[in-house]
Amino acid sequence: MKIYTKTGDQGITSLLGGVRVPKSDLRIDAYGTIDELNSYVGLLRDQEVNNSRTDILKEIQDRLFTIGADLATVPGKDKVKKPDLHAEDIQMLEHQMDSMEANLAPLTAFILPGGHQSVSFCHLARTVCRRAERLTVELASYEQVNEMVIQYLNRLSDYFFVLGRKMAQELEVEEVTWKPRV
């Protein structure tokens, strides 16, 4: 199978269900941002500090493919076969955050991203996740979107924030807090 089809050479692509839309369509932007996020999660998974979390991060990547398929499906095309997102997927993120936060100092200020390249990658994933969430929320104001997708993305960005803190702790990197000018 060839990877190129030339069907998108005019700036049009197909959604699952057969509808063709411009590549600038909000739905394409939303699931394209999910794809970008998935690449950042792969980068996070490759960080040595996350060796004990590779299974969780791979599971998140799997869920992001599920979300991408959901967002790429024409609303109302129920016969399109695609995986589903479940409440347990959101609960898994919550459980992971609770577990990591149990050994972290209480949060008393905003944290500036950085301190270590691996931690910075995590903050990039967090911000791309927030962008994907914003695009998906905007899409939901025009078209039907699975509300669990929005919930998952919201929780996932929180997960990346906590993960960044945990990574900093494990890497023995001081968290730099924001001290606004007065």
BABA-711278 format. One record per atom (N, C-alpha, C, O): residue in three letters; atom name; x, y, z. Coordinates in steps of 0.05 Angstrom, whole numbers, padded with zeros to 5 digits. Atoms other than C-alpha are relative to their C-alpha. Last residue first. Example, Ala and Ser with C-alpha at 12.3 -4.5 7.8 and 13.67 -1.06 7.14 Angstrom:
# BABA-711278
R finu lodren      u      v      w
R  SER      N -00016 -00024 -00001
R  SER     CA  00273 -00021  00143
R  SER      C -00015  00022  00014
R  SER      O -00005  00044  00018
R  ALA      N  00018 -00024  00000
R  ALA     CA  00246 -00090  00156
R  ALA      C  00018  00024  00000
R  ALA      O  00039  00024  00013
END
This chain:
# BABA-711278
R finu lodren      u      v      w
R  VAL      N  00020 -00015 -00015
R  VAL     CA  00096  00877  00854
R  VAL      C  00005  00030 -00004
R  VAL      O -00009  00046  00008
R  ARG      N -00010 -00027 -00009
R  ARG     CA  00131  00834  00804
R  ARG      C -00022  00014  00014
R  ARG      O -00046  00013  00007
R  PRO      N  00007 -00024  00016
R  PRO     CA  00102  00764  00802
R  PRO      C  00012  00025  00011
R  PRO      O  00016  00028  00035
R  LYS      N  00002 -00021 -00020
R  LYS     CA  00141  00707  00834
R  LYS      C -00006  00026 -00015
R  LYS      O  00012  00039 -00026
R  TRP      N  00004 -00027  00011
R  TRP     CA  00130  00646  00791
R  TRP      C -00003  00019  00023
R  TRP      O -00020  00015  00041
R  THR      N  00027 -00011 -00002
R  THR     CA  00157  00583  00822
R  THR      C  00000  00029 -00011
R  THR      O  00020  00043 -00010
R  VAL      N -00002 -00029 -00002
R  VAL     CA  00219  00547  00800
R  VAL      C -00028  00011  00000
R  VAL      O -00043  00006 -00019
R  GLU      N  00021 -00013  00014
R  GLU     CA  00215  00473  00815
R  GLU      C  00002  00030  00005
R  GLU      O  00004  00039  00027
R  GLU      N  00016 -00018 -00015
R  GLU     CA  00283  00447  00836
R  GLU      C -00022  00012 -00017
R  GLU      O -00017  00021 -00040
R  VAL      N  00000 -00027  00012
R  VAL     CA  00307  00388  00797
R  VAL      C -00018  00018  00016
R  VAL      O -00041  00011  00022
R  GLU      N -00012 -00018 -00020
R  GLU     CA  00322  00324  00834
R  GLU      C  00005  00028 -00011
R  GLU      O  00026  00040 -00007
R  LEU      N -00025 -00009  00012
R  LEU     CA  00307  00283  00771
R  LEU      C  00015  00019  00019
R  LEU      O  00037  00029  00013
R  GLU      N -00017  00023  00005
R  GLU     CA  00254  00245  00810
R  GLU      C  00027  00007 -00011
R  GLU      O  00047 -00006 -00006
R  GLN      N -00007  00012 -00026
R  GLN     CA  00224  00309  00837
R  GLN      C  00020 -00023 -00004
R  GLN      O  00040 -00025  00009
R  ALA      N -00019 -00019 -00012
R  ALA     CA  00225  00343  00769
R  ALA      C  00010 -00011  00027
R  ALA      O  00034 -00010  00033
R  MET      N -00025  00003  00014
R  MET     CA  00192  00281  00739
R  MET      C  00022  00018  00012
R  MET      O  00044  00010  00016
R  LYS      N -00011  00025 -00009
R  LYS     CA  00138  00284  00792
R  LYS      C  00027 -00006 -00013
R  LYS      O  00046 -00015 -00001
R  ARG      N -00010 -00004 -00028
R  ARG     CA  00125  00357  00778
R  ARG      C  00013 -00025  00010
R  ARG      O  00034 -00024  00023
R  GLY      N -00023 -00017  00002
R  GLY     CA  00121  00344  00703
R  GLY      C  00012  00005  00028
R  GLY      O  00036  00006  00031
R  LEU      N -00023  00016  00009
R  LEU     CA  00075  00285  00716
R  LEU      C  00025  00017 -00002
R  LEU      O  00047  00008  00006
R  VAL      N -00009  00015 -00023
R  VAL     CA  00029  00330  00756
R  VAL      C  00024 -00017 -00007
R  VAL      O  00043 -00019  00008
R  PHE      N -00011 -00019 -00019
R  PHE     CA  00024  00379  00698
R  PHE      C  00011 -00015  00025
R  PHE      O  00033 -00009  00033
R  PHE      N -00027 -00009  00009
R  PHE     CA  00018  00323  00648
R  PHE      C  00012  00020  00019
R  PHE      O  00036  00020  00023
R  TYR      N -00019  00022 -00004
R  TYR     CA -00039  00292  00687
R  TYR      C  00028  00009 -00008
R  TYR      O  00047  00003  00007
R  ASP      N -00006  00000 -00029
R  ASP     CA -00076  00359  00690
R  ASP      C  00021 -00022  00006
R  ASP      O  00040 -00017  00021
R  SER      N -00018 -00023 -00004
R  SER     CA -00070  00362  00614
R  SER      C  00007  00003  00029
R  SER      O  00030  00010  00036
R  LEU      N -00027  00007  00010
R  LEU     CA -00098  00291  00611
R  LEU      C  00019  00024  00004
R  LEU      O  00042  00020  00010
R  ARG      N -00014  00015 -00021
R  ARG     CA -00157  00309  00656
R  ARG      C  00028 -00006 -00009
R  ARG      O  00046 -00006  00007
R  ASN      N -00003 -00017 -00023
R  ASN     CA -00181  00363  00608
R  ASN      C  00016 -00014  00022
R  ASN      O  00035 -00002  00033
R  LEU      N -00021 -00019  00006
R  LEU     CA -00167  00319  00548
R  LEU      C  00005  00019  00023
R  LEU      O  00027  00027  00029
R  TYR      N -00026  00013  00000
R  TYR     CA -00207  00263  00578
R  TYR      C  00022  00019 -00005
R  TYR      O  00043  00019  00009
R  GLN      N -00007  00006 -00027
R  GLN     CA -00266  00308  00595
R  GLN      C  00028 -00013  00002
R  GLN      O  00044 -00007  00019
R  ILE      N -00007 -00025 -00013
R  ILE     CA -00267  00337  00525
R  ILE      C  00008 -00006  00029
R  ILE      O  00028  00006  00038
R  VAL      N -00025 -00008  00012
R  VAL     CA -00266  00267  00494
R  VAL      C  00010  00026  00014
R  VAL      O  00033  00028  00020
R  MET      N -00021  00014 -00014
R  MET     CA -00320  00244  00543
R  MET      C  00027  00007 -00011
R  MET      O  00047  00006  00003
R  GLU      N -00008 -00016 -00023
R  GLU     CA -00366  00297  00514
R  GLU      C  00022 -00013  00016
R  GLU      O  00037  00001  00031
R  ASN      N  00002  00017 -00023
R  ASN     CA -00366  00261  00447
R  ASN      C  00010  00015  00025
R  ASN      O  00033  00022  00026
R  VAL      N -00026  00011 -00009
R  VAL     CA -00370  00317  00397
R  VAL      C -00006 -00016  00025
R  VAL      O -00021 -00008  00043
R  GLN      N  00000  00020 -00021
R  GLN     CA -00431  00338  00357
R  GLN      C  00028 -00010  00006
R  GLN      O  00042 -00018 -00012
R  GLU      N  00007  00027  00008
R  GLU     CA -00419  00400  00315
R  GLU      C  00000 -00019  00024
R  GLU      O  00010 -00012  00046
R  TYR      N  00011  00001  00028
R  TYR     CA -00413  00475  00320
R  TYR      C -00011 -00027 -00007
R  TYR      O -00031 -00029 -00022
R  SER      N  00019 -00022  00001
R  SER     CA -00400  00490  00395
R  SER      C -00013  00000 -00028
R  SER      O -00034  00014 -00031
R  ALA      N  00026  00009 -00012
R  ALA     CA -00368  00421  00400
R  ALA      C -00021  00022  00000
R  ALA      O -00044  00016  00003
R  LEU      N  00014  00017  00018
R  LEU     CA -00314  00444  00351
R  LEU      C -00027 -00009  00011
R  LEU      O -00047 -00010 -00004
R  GLU      N  00011 -00018  00021
R  GLU     CA -00296  00501  00398
R  GLU      C -00015 -00017 -00021
R  GLU      O -00037 -00009 -00029
R  VAL      N  00023 -00014 -00012
R  VAL     CA -00290  00451  00456
R  VAL      C -00012  00019 -00021
R  VAL      O -00037  00021 -00024
R  THR      N  00022  00019 -00002
R  THR     CA -00247  00407  00412
R  THR      C -00024  00013  00012
R  THR      O -00047  00007  00003
R  LEU      N  00011  00004  00027
R  LEU     CA -00202  00465  00392
R  LEU      C -00024 -00019  00001
R  LEU      O -00043 -00015 -00014
R  ARG      N  00014 -00024  00009
R  ARG     CA -00194  00485  00465
R  ARG      C -00012 -00003 -00027
R  ARG      O -00035  00005 -00032
R  GLU      N  00025 -00002 -00016
R  GLU     CA -00179  00413  00487
R  GLU      C -00015  00025 -00010
R  GLU      O -00039  00023 -00015
R  ALA      N  00018  00020  00011
R  ALA     CA -00127  00405  00432
R  ALA      C -00027  00002  00013
R  ALA      O -00048 -00001  00000
R  ARG      N  00009 -00010  00027
R  ARG     CA -00095  00470  00454
R  ARG      C -00020 -00019 -00013
R  ARG      O -00040 -00011 -00024
R  ARG      N  00019 -00022 -00005
R  ARG     CA -00094  00446  00526
R  ARG      C -00010  00012 -00026
R  ARG      O -00034  00018 -00028
R  CYS      N  00025  00012 -00009
R  CYS     CA -00062  00381  00504
R  CYS      C -00021  00021  00005
R  CYS      O -00044  00017 -00003
R  VAL      N  00012  00010  00025
R  VAL     CA -00009  00421  00465
R  VAL      C -00027 -00014  00007
R  VAL      O -00046 -00011 -00008
R  THR      N  00011 -00023  00014
R  THR     CA  00005  00458  00530
R  THR      C -00013 -00008 -00027
R  THR      O -00033  00004 -00035
R  ARG      N  00022 -00012 -00015
R  ARG     CA  00012  00395  00572
R  ARG      C -00013  00023 -00016
R  ARG      O -00037  00025 -00018
R  ALA      N  00023  00018  00004
R  ALA     CA  00055  00360  00520
R  ALA      C -00024  00012  00014
R  ALA      O -00046  00011  00003
R  LEU      N  00009 -00003  00028
R  LEU     CA  00101  00421  00520
R  LEU      C -00024 -00018 -00006
R  LEU      O -00043 -00009 -00018
R  HIS      N  00015 -00025  00001
R  HIS     CA  00103  00419  00596
R  HIS      C -00009  00006 -00029
R  HIS      O -00031  00017 -00033
R  CYS      N  00026  00005 -00013
R  CYS     CA  00124  00346  00593
R  CYS      C -00018  00025 -00001
R  CYS      O -00042  00023 -00006
R  PHE      N  00016  00015  00019
R  PHE     CA  00179  00362  00543
R  PHE      C -00028 -00006  00011
R  PHE      O -00048 -00005 -00003
R  SER      N  00010 -00019  00020
R  SER     CA  00203  00416  00591
R  SER      C -00016 -00015 -00021
R  SER      O -00037 -00004 -00030
R  VAL      N  00022 -00014 -00013
R  VAL     CA  00208  00364  00647
R  VAL      C -00012  00020 -00020
R  VAL      O -00037  00022 -00022
R  SER      N  00022  00019 -00001
R  SER     CA  00252  00321  00602
R  SER      C -00025  00012  00012
R  SER      O -00047  00007  00003
R  GLN      N  00012  00004  00026
R  GLN     CA  00296  00380  00585
R  GLN      C -00024 -00019  00001
R  GLN      O -00043 -00014 -00013
R  HIS      N -00013  00024  00012
R  HIS     CA  00307  00398  00658
R  HIS      C -00014 -00005 -00027
R  HIS      O -00038 -00001 -00029
R  GLY      N -00017  00011 -00021
R  GLY     CA  00290  00460  00699
R  GLY      C  00016 -00025 -00010
R  GLY      O  00037 -00030 -00001
R  GLY      N -00029  00002  00005
R  GLY     CA  00233  00481  00654
R  GLY      C  00014 -00013  00023
R  GLY      O  00002 -00026  00040
R  PRO      N -00009  00023  00014
R  PRO     CA  00161  00506  00659
R  PRO      C  00031  00000 -00002
R  PRO      O  00043  00021 -00006
R  LEU      N -00010 -00007  00027
R  LEU     CA  00150  00559  00712
R  LEU      C  00010 -00025 -00014
R  LEU      O  00024 -00041 -00001
R  ILE      N -00027  00011  00006
R  ILE     CA  00108  00534  00770
R  ILE      C  00008  00008 -00028
R  ILE      O -00008  00005 -00047
R  PHE      N -00003  00009  00027
R  PHE     CA  00049  00574  00797
R  PHE      C  00029 -00009 -00005
R  PHE      O  00048  00003  00006
R  ALA      N -00005 -00022  00020
R  ALA     CA  00049  00578  00872
R  ALA      C  00000 -00012 -00028
R  ALA      O  00002 -00037 -00031
R  THR      N  00006 -00025 -00013
R  THR     CA  00030  00537  00935
R  THR      C  00003  00024 -00019
R  THR      O -00003  00047 -00012
R  LEU      N -00003 -00021  00019
R  LEU     CA  00027  00466  00908
R  LEU      C -00009  00026  00013
R  LEU      O -00032  00029  00021
R  PRO      N  00025 -00015  00008
R  PRO     CA  00034  00417  00964
R  PRO      C  00007  00023 -00018
R  PRO      O  00028  00036 -00015
R  ALA      N  00006 -00023 -00018
R  ALA     CA  00100  00379  00963
R  ALA      C -00025  00013 -00010
R  ALA      O -00031  00015 -00034
R  LEU      N -00009 -00027  00009
R  LEU     CA  00096  00315  00922
R  LEU      C -00006  00021  00021
R  LEU      O -00026  00018  00036
R  ASN      N -00027 -00005 -00009
R  ASN     CA  00093  00244  00949
R  ASN      C  00012  00026 -00009
R  ASN      O  00036  00031 -00009
R  ALA      N -00003  00009 -00028
R  ALA     CA  00018  00232  00947
R  ALA      C  00028  00006  00011
R  ALA      O  00031  00010  00035
R  GLU      N  00003 -00023 -00018
R  GLU     CA  00014  00274  00884
R  GLU      C  00004 -00008  00029
R  GLU      O  00011  00010  00046
R  MET      N -00024 -00017  00002
R  MET     CA  00041  00217  00841
R  MET      C -00001  00022  00020
R  MET      O  00020  00029  00032
R  SER      N -00024  00015 -00008
R  SER     CA -00011  00167  00865
R  SER      C  00025  00017 -00001
R  SER      O  00041  00017  00018
R  ASP      N  00001  00003 -00029
R  ASP     CA -00068  00217  00860
R  ASP      C  00024 -00015  00011
R  ASP      O  00035 -00007  00031
R  MET      N -00006 -00026 -00013
R  MET     CA -00047  00235  00790
R  MET      C  00000 -00002  00030
R  MET      O  00018  00009  00043
R  GLN      N -00029 -00005  00004
R  GLN     CA -00044  00162  00768
R  GLN      C  00008  00027  00013
R  GLN      O  00029  00028  00025
R  HIS      N -00015  00018 -00018
R  HIS     CA -00112  00149  00798
R  HIS      C  00030  00005 -00002
R  HIS      O  00043  00006  00018
R  GLU      N  00004 -00010 -00027
R  GLU     CA -00142  00209  00762
R  GLU      C  00016 -00016  00021
R  GLU      O  00029 -00005  00039
R  LEU      N -00016 -00024 -00002
R  LEU     CA -00112  00187  00696
R  LEU      C -00001  00011  00028
R  LEU      O  00019  00020  00040
R  MET      N -00028  00008 -00001
R  MET     CA -00141  00117  00706
R  MET      C  00019  00024  00003
R  MET      O  00038  00023  00018
R  GLN      N -00006  00009 -00027
R  GLN     CA -00208  00147  00723
R  GLN      C  00029 -00009  00003
R  GLN      O  00041 -00004  00024
R  ILE      N -00003 -00025 -00015
R  ILE     CA -00209  00183  00656
R  ILE      C  00007 -00007  00029
R  ILE      O  00024  00006  00041
R  ASP      N -00024 -00013  00011
R  ASP     CA -00197  00117  00619
R  ASP      C  00006  00026  00015
R  ASP      O  00029  00032  00021
R  GLU      N -00023  00012 -00013
R  GLU     CA -00247  00082  00664
R  GLU      C  00026  00013 -00009
R  GLU      O  00046  00014  00005
R  ALA      N -00004 -00015 -00025
R  ALA     CA -00301  00130  00639
R  ALA      C  00025 -00011  00015
R  ALA      O  00038  00005  00029
R  HIS      N  00017  00008 -00022
R  HIS     CA -00292  00097  00571
R  HIS      C  00006  00017  00025
R  HIS      O  00028  00029  00027
R  LEU      N -00013 -00010 -00025
R  LEU     CA -00267  00120  00503
R  LEU      C -00019 -00007  00023
R  LEU      O -00044 -00006  00019
R  ASP      N  00014 -00018 -00017
R  ASP     CA -00291  00078  00445
R  ASP      C  00018  00009  00023
R  ASP      O  00036 -00005  00031
R  PRO      N -00001  00006 -00029
R  PRO     CA -00256  00045  00387
R  PRO      C -00014  00021  00016
R  PRO      O -00019  00044  00007
R  LYS      N -00023 -00013 -00013
R  LYS     CA -00280  00056  00316
R  LYS      C  00000 -00007  00029
R  LYS      O -00021 -00014  00041
R  LYS      N -00011  00016 -00022
R  LYS     CA -00328  00022  00267
R  LYS      C  00025  00015  00011
R  LYS      O  00044  00019 -00004
R  VAL      N -00029  00000  00002
R  VAL     CA -00366  00073  00226
R  VAL      C  00011 -00015  00024
R  VAL      O  00006 -00007  00047
R  LYS      N -00009  00026  00010
R  LYS     CA -00439  00051  00229
R  LYS      C  00030 -00001 -00004
R  LYS      O  00041 -00022 -00011
R  ASP      N -00002  00020 -00021
R  ASP     CA -00458  00109  00275
R  ASP      C  00011 -00027 -00010
R  ASP      O  00021 -00043  00006
R  LYS      N -00007  00024  00015
R  LYS     CA -00445  00161  00222
R  LYS      C  00006 -00022  00020
R  LYS      O  00029 -00031  00023
R  GLY      N  00024  00014  00009
R  GLY     CA -00483  00215  00259
R  GLY      C  00006 -00024 -00016
R  GLY      O -00013 -00039 -00024
R  PRO      N  00021  00003 -00020
R  PRO     CA -00423  00262  00265
R  PRO      C -00025 -00014 -00012
R  PRO      O -00033 -00007 -00034
R  VAL      N  00022 -00018  00006
R  VAL     CA -00371  00247  00212
R  VAL      C -00022 -00004  00021
R  VAL      O -00030 -00027  00026
R  THR      N  00024  00013  00010
R  THR     CA -00313  00211  00244
R  THR      C -00022  00021 -00004
R  THR      O -00027  00038  00013
R  ALA      N -00001  00002  00029
R  ALA     CA -00245  00244  00249
R  ALA      C -00025 -00013 -00012
R  ALA      O -00027 -00015 -00036
R  LEU      N  00002 -00027  00012
R  LEU     CA -00258  00268  00320
R  LEU      C  00001 -00001 -00030
R  LEU      O -00009  00018 -00043
R  ASP      N  00026 -00011 -00007
R  ASP     CA -00272  00197  00344
R  ASP      C -00004  00027 -00014
R  ASP      O -00025  00033 -00025
R  ALA      N  00020  00013  00017
R  ALA     CA -00213  00169  00306
R  ALA      C -00028  00011  00005
R  ALA      O -00043  00014 -00013
R  GLY      N -00004 -00009  00027
R  GLY     CA -00167  00221  00338
R  GLY      C -00021 -00013 -00019
R  GLY      O -00032  00001 -00036
R  ILE      N  00012 -00027  00002
R  ILE     CA -00197  00206  00406
R  ILE      C  00003  00010 -00028
R  ILE      O -00016  00022 -00039
R  THR      N  00029  00003 -00003
R  THR     CA -00182  00132  00398
R  THR      C -00014  00027 -00003
R  THR      O -00034  00029 -00018
R  PHE      N  00008  00010  00026
R  PHE     CA -00112  00148  00374
R  PHE      C -00030 -00004 -00001
R  PHE      O -00043  00002 -00021
R  LEU      N -00001 -00022  00018
R  LEU     CA -00104  00191  00436
R  LEU      C -00007 -00008 -00028
R  LEU      O -00020  00007 -00043
R  ARG      N  00024 -00015 -00004
R  ARG     CA -00128  00132  00478
R  ARG      C -00001  00025 -00019
R  ARG      O -00022  00032 -00028
R  ASP      N  00023  00016  00012
R  ASP     CA -00073  00089  00449
R  ASP      C -00026  00015  00002
R  ASP      O -00042  00016 -00017
R  GLN      N -00002 -00002  00029
R  GLN     CA -00022  00144  00464
R  GLN      C -00022 -00016 -00014
R  GLN      O -00034 -00007 -00033
R  ILE      N  00010 -00027  00007
R  ILE     CA -00048  00147  00536
R  ILE      C  00002  00004 -00030
R  ILE      O -00016  00015 -00043
R  GLU      N  00029  00001 -00002
R  GLU     CA -00039  00071  00541
R  GLU      C -00012  00028 -00007
R  GLU      O -00033  00029 -00021
R  LYS      N  00010  00015  00024
R  LYS     CA  00032  00079  00516
R  LYS      C -00030 -00001  00000
R  LYS      O -00043  00002 -00021
R  LEU      N -00002 -00019  00022
R  LEU     CA  00044  00132  00570
R  LEU      C -00008 -00013 -00027
R  LEU      O -00020  00001 -00044
R  ILE      N  00021 -00020 -00003
R  ILE     CA  00017  00085  00623
R  ILE      C  00001  00019 -00024
R  ILE      O -00020  00026 -00035
R  ASP      N  00026  00013  00005
R  ASP     CA  00060  00027  00598
R  ASP      C -00023  00020  00002
R  ASP      O -00041  00020 -00014
R  THR      N  00003  00004  00029
R  THR     CA  00123  00071  00593
R  THR      C -00027 -00013 -00006
R  THR      O -00039 -00006 -00026
R  ARG      N  00027 -00009  00009
R  ARG     CA  00114  00097  00664
R  ARG      C -00005 -00006 -00029
R  ARG      O -00024  00004 -00040
R  SER      N  00020  00014 -00016
R  SER     CA  00172  00061  00700
R  SER      C -00029  00007 -00009
R  SER      O -00048 -00005  00000
R  ASN      N -00002  00029  00005
R  ASN     CA  00221  00083  00645
R  ASN      C -00022 -00016  00015
R  ASN      O -00032 -00036  00004
R  ASN      N  00027  00012  00002
R  ASN     CA  00195  00154  00652
R  ASN      C  00001 -00030 -00006
R  ASN      O -00019 -00041 -00014
R  VAL      N  00014 -00004 -00026
R  VAL     CA  00261  00184  00678
R  VAL      C -00028 -00013 -00001
R  VAL      O -00039 -00018  00021
R  GLU      N -00009  00020 -00019
R  GLU     CA  00295  00154  00617
R  GLU      C -00015  00002  00026
R  GLU      O -00021 -00018  00039
R  GLN      N -00018 -00012 -00020
R  GLN     CA  00255  00197  00570
R  GLN      C  00006 -00021  00021
R  GLN      O -00012 -00035  00031
R  ASP      N -00028  00006  00006
R  ASP     CA  00227  00158  00510
R  ASP      C  00020  00011  00021
R  ASP      O  00044  00006  00020
R  ARG      N -00004  00029 -00005
R  ARG     CA  00156  00158  00537
R  ARG      C  00029 -00008 -00003
R  ARG      O  00039 -00026  00010
R  LEU      N  00000  00004 -00029
R  LEU     CA  00159  00234  00540
R  LEU      C  00005 -00029  00007
R  LEU      O  00021 -00035  00025
R  LEU      N -00025 -00012 -00009
R  LEU     CA  00178  00237  00466
R  LEU      C  00003 -00003  00030
R  LEU      O  00024 -00010  00041
R  GLY      N -00021  00019  00007
R  GLY     CA  00121  00189  00450
R  GLY      C  00027  00010  00009
R  GLY      O  00044 -00006  00018
R  VAL      N  00002  00022 -00019
R  VAL     CA  00075  00234  00489
R  VAL      C  00021 -00021 -00006
R  VAL      O  00033 -00033  00012
R  TYR      N -00013 -00009 -00025
R  TYR     CA  00100  00292  00447
R  TYR      C -00001 -00021  00022
R  TYR      O  00017 -00024  00037
R  SER      N -00029  00000  00005
R  SER     CA  00082  00253  00384
R  SER      C  00015  00010  00025
R  SER      O  00036 -00001  00031
R  ASN      N -00009  00027 -00002
R  ASN     CA  00013  00239  00412
R  ASN      C  00030 -00002 -00005
R  ASN      O  00043 -00019  00007
R  LEU      N -00002  00007 -00028
R  LEU     CA  00003  00313  00423
R  LEU      C  00011 -00028  00003
R  LEU      O  00028 -00033  00020
R  GLU      N -00023 -00014 -00010
R  GLU     CA  00016  00327  00350
R  GLU      C  00006 -00007  00029
R  GLU      O  00028 -00012  00037
R  ASP      N -00022  00014  00011
R  ASP     CA -00035  00274  00331
R  ASP      C  00027  00013  00009
R  ASP      O  00046 -00002  00016
R  ILE      N -00002  00025 -00016
R  ILE     CA -00085  00305  00379
R  ILE      C  00024 -00016 -00010
R  ILE      O  00038 -00028  00006
R  THR      N -00013 -00008 -00025
R  THR     CA -00070  00372  00345
R  THR      C  00002 -00024  00019
R  THR      O  00022 -00026  00034
R  GLY      N -00028 -00004  00007
R  GLY     CA -00087  00340  00278
R  GLY      C  00016  00008  00025
R  GLY      O  00039  00000  00028
R  TYR      N -00013  00026 -00001
R  TYR     CA -00152  00315  00309
R  TYR      C  00030  00001 -00009
R  TYR      O  00045 -00016 -00001
R  ALA      N  00003  00013 -00026
R  ALA     CA -00173  00385  00327
R  ALA      C  00014 -00026  00000
R  ALA      O  00031 -00032  00018
R  ASP      N -00019 -00013 -00018
R  ASP     CA -00146  00419  00264
R  ASP      C -00001 -00013  00027
R  ASP      O  00020 -00017  00040
R  ILE      N -00027  00009  00008
R  ILE     CA -00182  00368  00221
R  ILE      C  00021  00012  00018
R  ILE      O  00039 -00001  00027
R  ARG      N -00001  00028 -00008
R  ARG     CA -00248  00381  00258
R  ARG      C  00028 -00011 -00006
R  ARG      O  00040 -00026  00010
R  LEU      N -00004  00001 -00029
R  LEU     CA -00237  00456  00251
R  LEU      C  00003 -00028  00010
R  LEU      O  00019 -00034  00028
R  ASP      N  00024  00004 -00016
R  ASP     CA -00232  00449  00176
R  ASP      C  00007 -00003  00029
R  ASP      O  00028 -00015  00036
R  SER      N  00001 -00021 -00020
R  SER     CA -00167  00475  00146
R  SER      C -00024 -00002  00018
R  SER      O -00028  00015  00035
R  LYS      N -00019  00007 -00021
R  LYS     CA -00156  00410  00109
R  LYS      C  00002  00021  00022
R  LYS      O  00014  00016  00043
R  PRO      N -00026 -00013  00003
R  PRO     CA -00220  00426  00071
R  PRO      C  00019 -00008  00023
R  PRO      O  00010 -00013  00046
R  VAL      N -00001 -00026 -00012
R  VAL     CA -00274  00373  00079
R  VAL      C  00027  00013 -00006
R  VAL      O  00046 -00001 -00012
R  ARG      N -00025 -00014  00006
R  ARG     CA -00294  00309  00045
R  ARG      C -00002  00028  00009
R  ARG      O -00022  00042  00005
R  VAL      N  00003 -00028  00006
R  VAL     CA -00348  00266  00077
R  VAL      C  00027  00013 -00005
R  VAL      O  00046  00009  00010
R  GLY      N  00000 -00008  00028
R  GLY     CA -00334  00192  00072
R  GLY      C -00003  00029 -00007
R  GLY      O  00001  00036 -00031
R  GLY      N  00028 -00003  00008
R  GLY     CA -00354  00164  00139
R  GLY      C -00003  00012 -00028
R  GLY      O -00025  00013 -00039
R  LEU      N  00011  00027 -00002
R  LEU     CA -00286  00173  00170
R  LEU      C -00030  00003 -00005
R  LEU      O -00043  00018  00010
R  LEU      N  00005  00009 -00028
R  LEU     CA -00267  00243  00147
R  LEU      C -00009 -00029 -00001
R  LEU      O -00017 -00039 -00023
R  SER      N  00024  00015 -00007
R  SER     CA -00237  00254  00078
R  SER      C -00001 -00006  00030
R  SER      O  00019 -00013  00042
R  THR      N -00005  00027 -00012
R  THR     CA -00187  00307  00058
R  THR      C -00027 -00013  00007
R  THR      O -00047  00001  00008
R  ILE      N  00024  00013 -00010
R  ILE     CA -00186  00370  00015
R  ILE      C  00007 -00028  00010
R  ILE      O  00025 -00041 -00001
R  GLY      N  00007 -00011 -00026
R  GLY     CA -00127  00416  00003
R  GLY      C -00025 -00010  00012
R  GLY      O -00037  00002  00030
R  GLN      N  00015 -00025  00004
R  GLN     CA -00123  00404 -00072
R  GLN      C -00009  00012  00027
R  GLN      O -00026  00030  00028
R  ASP      N -00016 -00020  00013
R  ASP     CA -00068  00352 -00065
R  ASP      C -00014  00027 -00005
R  ASP      O -00001  00047 -00009
R  GLY      N  00000 -00025 -00016
R  GLY     CA -00108  00313 -00015
R  GLY      C  00015  00023 -00012
R  GLY      O  00019  00044  00000
R  THR      N  00028 -00010 -00002
R  THR     CA -00128  00256 -00061
R  THR      C -00001  00025  00016
R  THR      O -00022  00039  00015
R  LYS      N  00004 -00024  00016
R  LYS     CA -00055  00247 -00082
R  LYS      C -00028  00011  00002
R  LYS      O -00034  00031 -00011
R  THR      N  00023  00006  00017
R  THR     CA -00056  00178 -00050
R  THR      C -00006  00022 -00020
R  THR      O -00020  00018 -00040
R  TYR      N  00012 -00023  00012
R  TYR     CA  00010  00176 -00014
R  TYR      C -00022 -00008 -00020
R  TYR      O -00020 -00028 -00034
R  ILE      N  00008 -00019 -00021
R  ILE     CA  00027  00121  00035
R  ILE      C -00013  00025 -00012
R  ILE      O -00029  00039  00000
R  LYS      N -00015 -00025  00001
R  LYS     CA  00027  00068 -00019
R  LYS      C -00011  00019  00022
R  LYS      O -00035  00020  00027
R  MET      N  00017 -00024  00000
R  MET     CA  00000  00000  00000
R  MET      C  00018  00025  00000
R  MET      O  00036  00027  00016
END
